[in-house]
Amino acid sequence: MPENAEVLSVEFKINLLKPANTDKLIAVGKVLQSGKKLTICEGYMYDQTEERLIAKMTATMIAIVP
C-alpha cells in the first residue's frame, strides 16, 4: 500500500483451528492479490515449532489515497 494511504478492512474471515497451548506463537502473512484499491491477504498462526497450524485468516483491505 502507498505510504500516504489510509488502510481499511473490507472483510475478515478467521478460522480458529486449535487452542494455543504454547509459549510462543509465529504469525506469517502474505498478499495474494494486490489491485489499485483492494488487496487480498492471508495470515497463518503457528505454534513455536511451526508444525501446528493454530489459526488462519483471509482479509480484504482497501487503500484510500488522498
C-alpha positions, 0 to 999 in steps of 0.5 A: 500500500502507498505510504500516504494511504489510509488502510481499511478492512473490507472483510475478515474471515478467521478460522480458529483451528486449535487452542494455543497451548504454547509459549510462543506463537509465529504469525506469517502473512502474505498478499495474494492479490494486490489491485489499485484499491483492494488487496487480498491477504492471508495470515497463518498462526503457528505454534513455536515449532511451526508444525501446528497450524493454530489459526488462519485468516483471509482479509480484504483491505482497501487503500484510500489515497488522498 
